Amino acid sequence: MFSFRALVVLVFLSSSLTYGQLEPLTPSQKTNKTAGDVLLGTMPALTMGSTLIWQDGQKGTYQFSKSLVGTIALTYGLKLVINKERPNNENNNSFPSGHTSVAFASAAFVQKRYGWEYGIPTYLLAGYVGYTRIKANKHDGLDVLAGAAIGVGMSYLFTKQYDEKKKLGISSGFIENTPIIGLTYKF
């Protein structure tokens, strides 16, 4: 069985591989690259942690794991097949952006599972990851857009909305012409 630890190692290894950067990064590019790399690891970790915060059992964890594994598999499969050169001429793994696809898979999971209230901040972070990839001269806009579409698509494919309302029930009625309100909570 594929463990979460193995998944984290896979994500970090894929982001840390360098293939012979031809041009040194400017300080601004280095900062953007580092920010994108940090968010690549923290967004999935925080997203996985969100399933523990909401205590929605193994369903959320399992759904996010499937989304993330599917995102990574599709992204790296396309990189191998398409073989597009990066803007900095570093290698031919430009399309689609892996950092962006993982970030948007995390954001889309949070949004679909727990709602837009939590999804908007995660989408803003995911958008920033895409921005960092362009500013670090690793990808162009098409690479980032494709990565975002893959991440969102995979999360929407595997994620179901968390229905917290099933735990809390409100009822009302009358007993002998007296209005009543009842609250129930399922543990």
Backbone as numpy.savetxt, mean C-alpha at the origin, in Angstrom:
# Nx Ny Nz CAx CAy CAz Cx Cy Cz
4.18 -21.73 3.83 3.34 -20.54 3.83 4.22 -19.29 3.83
3.82 -18.32 3.10 4.57 -17.08 2.96 4.34 -16.22 4.19
5.41 -15.89 4.92 5.25 -15.13 6.15 5.42 -13.64 5.89
4.92 -12.86 6.84 5.03 -11.41 6.74 6.49 -10.98 6.80
7.29 -11.67 7.60 8.70 -11.34 7.70 9.40 -11.51 6.36
9.08 -12.59 5.67 9.67 -12.82 4.35 9.24 -11.73 3.38
8.00 -11.28 3.51 7.49 -10.23 2.64 8.24 -8.92 2.87
8.49 -8.59 4.14 9.22 -7.36 4.47 10.65 -7.44 3.92
11.29 -8.59 4.07 12.64 -8.76 3.54 12.64 -8.58 2.03
11.65 -9.16 1.35 11.55 -9.04 -0.10 11.40 -7.58 -0.53
10.56 -6.84 0.16 10.35 -5.42 -0.17 11.64 -4.63 0.03
12.32 -4.84 1.16 13.55 -4.09 1.41 14.66 -4.47 0.44
14.79 -5.75 0.14 15.83 -6.15 -0.81 15.58 -5.57 -2.19
14.32 -5.56 -2.61 14.02 -5.04 -3.94 14.31 -3.54 -4.03
14.17 -2.83 -2.92 14.43 -1.39 -2.95 15.89 -1.05 -2.81
16.66 -1.96 -2.23 18.06 -1.63 -1.96 19.01 -2.07 -3.06
18.52 -2.80 -4.04 19.39 -3.24 -5.12 19.79 -2.05 -5.99
21.08 -1.91 -6.21 21.56 -0.88 -7.12 22.26 -1.58 -8.27
22.08 -1.06 -9.43 22.57 -1.72 -10.63 23.63 -0.89 -11.35
24.36 -0.09 -10.63 25.39 0.69 -11.29 24.91 2.06 -11.70
24.52 2.85 -10.75 24.06 4.21 -11.02 25.15 4.93 -11.81
24.78 5.50 -12.94 25.75 6.16 -13.80 26.10 7.56 -13.33
25.12 8.27 -12.81 25.35 9.63 -12.35 25.14 9.69 -10.85
26.03 10.40 -10.12 25.79 10.56 -8.69 24.54 11.40 -8.44
23.85 11.08 -7.36 22.64 11.82 -7.03 22.99 13.18 -6.42
22.20 14.18 -6.76 22.35 15.48 -6.12 21.81 15.35 -4.69
22.14 16.28 -3.81 21.60 16.20 -2.45 20.07 16.12 -2.42
19.40 16.89 -3.28 17.94 16.86 -3.34 17.45 15.48 -3.79
18.08 14.92 -4.81 17.69 13.60 -5.30 17.93 12.54 -4.23
19.03 12.67 -3.51 19.36 11.72 -2.46 18.31 11.76 -1.34
17.90 12.97 -0.98 16.87 13.14 0.04 15.55 12.51 -0.40
15.16 12.78 -1.64 13.91 12.19 -2.15 14.00 10.67 -2.25
15.12 10.16 -2.68 15.30 8.71 -2.77 15.18 8.08 -1.39
15.84 8.68 -0.40 15.81 8.15 0.96 14.39 8.19 1.52
13.68 9.29 1.30 12.29 9.40 1.79 11.42 8.32 1.16
11.56 8.12 -0.13 10.78 7.09 -0.81 11.12 5.70 -0.31
12.41 5.44 -0.07 12.84 4.14 0.44 12.29 3.88 1.84
12.32 4.90 2.69 11.79 4.74 4.05 10.29 4.45 4.01
9.55 5.21 3.21 8.10 4.98 3.11 7.77 3.64 2.47
8.65 3.14 1.62 8.44 1.82 1.01 8.33 0.76 2.10
9.12 0.87 3.13 9.05 -0.10 4.22 8.01 0.21 5.27
7.86 1.50 5.59 6.96 1.84 6.69 5.49 1.77 6.30
5.14 2.10 5.07 3.71 2.06 4.70 3.12 0.66 4.80
3.75 -0.37 4.25 3.17 -1.72 4.43 3.18 -2.17 5.89
4.23 -1.80 6.64 4.29 -2.20 8.05 3.16 -1.54 8.84
2.93 -0.26 8.61 1.85 0.43 9.31 0.48 -0.08 8.87
0.37 -0.40 7.59 -0.90 -0.94 7.09 -1.19 -2.28 7.72
-0.17 -3.14 7.81 -0.36 -4.42 8.47 -0.72 -4.20 9.93
-0.08 -3.22 10.56 -0.41 -2.88 11.94 -1.84 -2.40 12.11
-2.38 -1.77 11.07 -3.76 -1.28 11.17 -4.75 -2.42 11.36
-4.42 -3.59 10.83 -5.33 -4.73 11.01 -5.35 -5.17 12.47
-4.28 -4.88 13.20 -4.25 -5.20 14.63 -4.96 -4.13 15.45
-4.85 -2.88 15.01 -5.51 -1.79 15.72 -7.02 -1.98 15.71
-7.57 -2.34 14.54 -9.01 -2.52 14.43 -9.46 -3.90 14.92
-8.50 -4.72 15.27 -8.78 -6.06 15.79 -9.79 -6.79 14.91
-9.54 -6.78 13.62 -10.47 -7.45 12.72 -10.01 -8.86 12.38
-9.27 -9.46 13.31 -8.87 -10.85 13.14 -7.88 -11.03 12.00
-7.81 -12.23 11.52 -6.86 -12.56 10.46 -7.36 -12.12 9.08
-8.63 -11.77 8.95 -9.15 -11.42 7.63 -8.43 -10.24 7.01
-8.26 -9.17 7.75 -7.58 -7.99 7.22 -6.12 -8.28 6.90
-5.46 -8.98 7.80 -4.05 -9.33 7.58 -3.90 -10.19 6.33
-4.77 -11.16 6.19 -4.72 -12.06 5.03 -5.03 -11.29 3.74
-6.02 -10.42 3.77 -6.38 -9.64 2.59 -5.22 -8.73 2.17
-4.59 -8.06 3.14 -3.49 -7.18 2.79 -2.29 -7.98 2.28
-2.03 -9.12 2.87 -0.92 -9.97 2.40 -1.13 -10.37 0.95
-2.34 -10.77 0.60 -2.63 -11.14 -0.79 -2.47 -9.93 -1.71
-2.94 -8.78 -1.28 -2.80 -7.56 -2.08 -1.34 -7.21 -2.32
-0.55 -7.27 -1.27 0.85 -6.89 -1.38 1.65 -7.89 -2.21
1.43 -9.18 -1.99 2.14 -10.19 -2.78 1.75 -10.08 -4.25
0.47 -9.89 -4.53 0.02 -9.73 -5.91 0.61 -8.49 -6.56
0.67 -7.41 -5.80 1.25 -6.16 -6.31 2.72 -6.34 -6.66
3.47 -6.93 -5.75 4.91 -7.13 -5.99 5.14 -8.07 -7.16
4.38 -9.16 -7.22 4.55 -10.13 -8.32 4.25 -9.49 -9.67
3.14 -8.77 -9.77 2.78 -8.14 -11.04 3.78 -7.05 -11.43
4.17 -6.25 -10.46 5.11 -5.16 -10.72 6.44 -5.69 -11.26
7.01 -6.66 -10.57 8.32 -7.16 -10.99 8.22 -8.04 -12.22
7.09 -8.69 -12.41 6.88 -9.42 -13.67 6.87 -8.47 -14.86
6.18 -7.34 -14.71 6.15 -6.34 -15.78 7.52 -5.72 -16.02
8.27 -5.49 -14.95 9.63 -4.93 -15.11 10.47 -5.85 -15.99
10.36 -7.16 -15.76 11.15 -8.11 -16.54 10.70 -8.18 -18.00
9.39 -8.12 -18.21 8.85 -8.25 -19.57 9.04 -6.98 -20.38
8.78 -5.82 -19.77 8.79 -4.56 -20.51 10.21 -4.03 -20.71
11.06 -4.16 -19.68 12.47 -3.83 -19.85 12.71 -2.38 -20.29
12.05 -1.44 -19.64 12.18 -0.01 -19.98 13.34 0.62 -19.19
14.15 1.40 -19.87 15.30 2.03 -19.24 14.85 3.16 -18.31
15.53 3.25 -17.17 15.24 4.31 -16.21 15.71 5.65 -16.76
15.12 6.75 -16.29 15.55 8.08 -16.75 17.02 8.37 -16.48
17.59 7.76 -15.44 19.01 7.99 -15.12 19.93 6.97 -15.78
19.39 6.15 -16.68 20.15 5.13 -17.42 20.78 4.07 -16.53
20.27 3.90 -15.34 20.84 2.97 -14.36 20.64 1.51 -14.76
19.44 1.18 -15.20 19.11 -0.19 -15.60 17.82 -0.17 -16.40
17.32 -1.32 -16.74 16.09 -1.43 -17.54 14.91 -1.91 -16.70
14.79 -1.43 -15.49 13.70 -1.83 -14.60 12.82 -0.64 -14.22
12.54 0.22 -15.16 11.81 1.44 -14.85 10.31 1.24 -14.75
9.74 0.42 -15.62 8.27 0.34 -15.71 7.77 -0.96 -15.14
6.84 -0.88 -14.21 6.29 0.25 -13.46 7.10 0.51 -12.19
6.78 1.57 -11.49 7.48 1.92 -10.26 7.06 0.98 -9.13
8.01 0.22 -8.62 7.73 -0.70 -7.52 7.43 0.02 -6.22
8.20 1.06 -5.92 7.94 1.84 -4.70 6.50 2.36 -4.72
6.11 2.91 -5.86 4.77 3.50 -5.97 3.69 2.43 -5.87
3.89 1.29 -6.50 2.86 0.24 -6.46 2.66 -0.27 -5.04
3.74 -0.46 -4.29 3.62 -0.93 -2.90 2.94 0.14 -2.04
3.33 1.40 -2.22 2.73 2.49 -1.44 1.23 2.61 -1.72
0.85 2.53 -2.99 -0.57 2.66 -3.32 -1.36 1.41 -2.94
-0.73 0.24 -2.93 -1.42 -0.96 -2.44 -1.75 -0.78 -0.96
-0.82 -0.22 -0.20 -1.05 0.04 1.22 -2.16 1.06 1.42
-2.10 2.15 0.66 -3.11 3.21 0.79 -4.50 2.72 0.40
-4.58 2.00 -0.69 -5.89 1.51 -1.16 -6.48 0.50 -0.19
-5.63 -0.33 0.41 -6.14 -1.28 1.41 -6.77 -0.53 2.57
-6.04 0.46 3.12 -6.56 1.23 4.25 -7.87 1.92 3.88
-7.90 2.54 2.70 -9.11 3.26 2.27 -10.29 2.31 2.08
-10.08 1.20 1.39 -11.21 0.31 1.13 -11.65 -0.43 2.39
-10.71 -0.82 3.21 -11.04 -1.60 4.41 -11.66 -0.73 5.49
-11.11 0.46 5.71 -11.52 1.27 6.86 -12.15 2.61 6.52
-12.18 2.99 5.25 -12.88 4.20 4.83 -11.97 5.34 4.44
-12.60 6.35 3.80 -11.85 7.49 3.28 -11.23 8.34 4.39
-11.81 8.32 5.56 -11.26 9.11 6.67 -9.79 8.73 6.93
-9.49 7.45 6.81 -8.13 6.97 7.00 -7.39 6.84 5.67
-8.13 6.71 4.60 -7.53 6.52 3.29 -6.87 7.77 2.73
-7.47 8.92 2.95 -6.91 10.16 2.37 -5.48 10.41 2.83
-5.18 10.35 4.12 -3.77 10.57 4.51 -2.82 9.53 3.90
-3.26 8.28 3.79 -2.37 7.27 3.22 -2.19 7.48 1.72
-3.24 7.93 1.04 -3.08 8.25 -0.39 -2.12 9.43 -0.57
-2.16 10.40 0.33 -1.23 11.53 0.24 0.22 11.05 0.40
0.45 10.14 1.34 1.79 9.57 1.51 2.20 8.77 0.28
1.28 8.00 -0.27 1.58 7.21 -1.47 1.91 8.13 -2.65
1.16 9.20 -2.78 1.44 10.18 -3.83 2.82 10.79 -3.65
3.19 11.03 -2.41 4.52 11.56 -2.14 5.61 10.56 -2.55
5.36 9.28 -2.31 6.33 8.26 -2.73 6.52 8.34 -4.25
5.43 8.44 -5.00 5.55 8.58 -6.45 6.34 9.82 -6.83
6.08 10.91 -6.15 6.80 12.16 -6.39 8.30 11.98 -6.15
8.65 11.27 -5.05 10.07 11.07 -4.74 10.76 10.25 -5.82
10.04 9.33 -6.44 10.64 8.49 -7.47 10.96 9.31 -8.74
10.09 10.26 -9.03 10.34 11.13 -10.18 11.48 12.10 -9.86
11.45 12.70 -8.67 12.48 13.67 -8.28 13.86 13.02 -8.14
13.91 11.74 -7.76 15.19 11.03 -7.64 15.68 10.53 -9.00
14.93 10.85 -10.06 15.28 10.49 -11.42 15.30 8.97 -11.65
14.46 8.26 -10.90 14.36 6.81 -11.04 13.23 6.43 -11.99
12.21 7.27 -12.09 11.03 6.97 -12.90 10.50 8.24 -13.56
9.68 8.02 -14.58 8.94 9.14 -15.16 7.48 9.02 -14.71
6.66 9.95 -15.14 5.26 9.98 -14.72 4.48 8.72 -15.10
4.76 8.16 -16.27 4.05 6.95 -16.71 4.38 5.76 -15.80
5.64 5.63 -15.39 6.04 4.56 -14.49 5.28 4.66 -13.16
5.22 5.88 -12.64 4.56 6.12 -11.36 3.05 5.90 -11.47
2.45 6.38 -12.54 1.01 6.18 -12.75 0.67 4.69 -12.86
1.49 3.94 -13.59 1.25 2.50 -13.73 1.41 1.80 -12.38
2.43 2.19 -11.61 2.61 1.61 -10.28 1.43 1.88 -9.37
0.92 3.11 -9.42 -0.26 3.45 -8.61 -1.47 2.62 -9.02
-1.68 2.47 -10.31 -2.83 1.69 -10.80 -2.73 0.23 -10.38
-1.53 -0.33 -10.43 -1.34 -1.73 -10.03 -1.64 -1.89 -8.53
-1.08 -1.01 -7.72 -1.30 -1.09 -6.27 -2.76 -0.96 -5.88
-3.42 0.04 -6.45 -4.84 0.24 -6.15 -5.66 -0.94 -6.66
-5.36 -1.38 -7.87 -6.11 -2.49 -8.45 -6.01 -3.76 -7.64
-4.81 -4.11 -7.21 -4.63 -5.33 -6.41 -5.33 -5.22 -5.07
-5.23 -4.08 -4.42 -5.90 -3.95 -3.13 -7.42 -3.98 -3.29
-7.93 -3.37 -4.33 -9.37 -3.43 -4.56 -9.82 -4.84 -4.91
-8.96 -5.61 -5.54 -9.30 -6.98 -5.90 -9.42 -7.87 -4.67
-8.55 -7.68 -3.69 -8.49 -8.60 -2.55 -9.07 -8.08 -1.25
-9.46 -6.82 -1.18 -9.87 -6.23 0.09 -11.39 -6.04 0.16
-11.93 -6.43 1.30 -13.35 -6.20 1.59 -13.44 -5.17 2.71
-14.51 -4.40 2.69 -14.70 -3.35 3.69 -14.90 -3.98 5.07
-14.25 -3.40 6.05 -14.40 -3.83 7.44 -15.71 -3.27 7.95
-16.56 -4.14 8.45 -17.88 -3.71 8.89 -17.94 -3.73 10.41
-17.50 -2.64 11.00 -17.51 -2.52 12.45 -18.95 -2.46 12.98
-19.88 -2.06 12.14 -21.27 -1.93 12.57 -21.87 -3.27 12.98
-21.31 -4.35 12.46 -21.81 -5.66 12.85 -21.61 -5.92 14.33
-20.64 -5.25 14.94 -20.39 -5.43 16.36 -21.39 -4.67 17.23
-21.81 -3.51 16.75 -22.68 -2.67 17.55 -24.06 -2.61 16.90
-25.06 -2.92 17.68 -26.42 -2.88 17.16 -27.30 -1.97 18.00
-28.17 -1.23 17.33 -29.11 -0.34 18.01 -30.50 -0.75 17.56
-31.39 -0.89 18.52 -32.77 -1.25 18.19 -33.72 -0.37 18.99
-34.91 -0.26 18.50 -35.92 0.52 19.22 -37.28 -0.14 19.02
-38.18 0.24 19.86 -39.52 -0.33 19.76 -40.37 0.13 20.93
-41.44 -0.62 21.17 -42.36 -0.30 22.26 -42.64 -1.57 23.06
-42.68 -1.42 24.35 -43.15 -2.49 25.24 -44.26 -1.87 26.08
-45.46 -2.39 25.88 -46.65 -1.88 26.58 -46.74 -0.36 26.48
-46.71 0.14 25.26 -46.82 1.57 24.94 -45.70 2.43 25.51
-44.61 1.82 25.92 -43.46 2.57 26.42 -42.34 2.43 25.40
-41.79 3.57 24.92 -40.70 3.47 23.95 -39.43 2.92 24.61
-38.70 2.06 23.88 -37.45 1.51 24.39 -36.37 1.66 23.33
-35.16 1.73 23.80 -33.99 1.72 22.91 -33.05 0.66 23.46
-32.55 -0.18 22.57 -31.64 -1.24 22.99 -30.31 -1.14 22.27
-29.25 -1.42 23.00 -27.91 -1.47 22.42 -27.35 -2.88 22.62
-26.77 -3.41 21.60 -26.12 -4.71 21.71 -24.70 -4.57 21.17
-23.78 -5.29 21.76 -22.39 -5.31 21.30 -21.92 -6.74 21.26
-21.42 -7.17 20.10 -20.92 -8.51 19.93 -19.42 -8.51 20.17
-18.97 -9.43 21.01 -17.55 -9.57 21.30 -16.94 -10.59 20.41
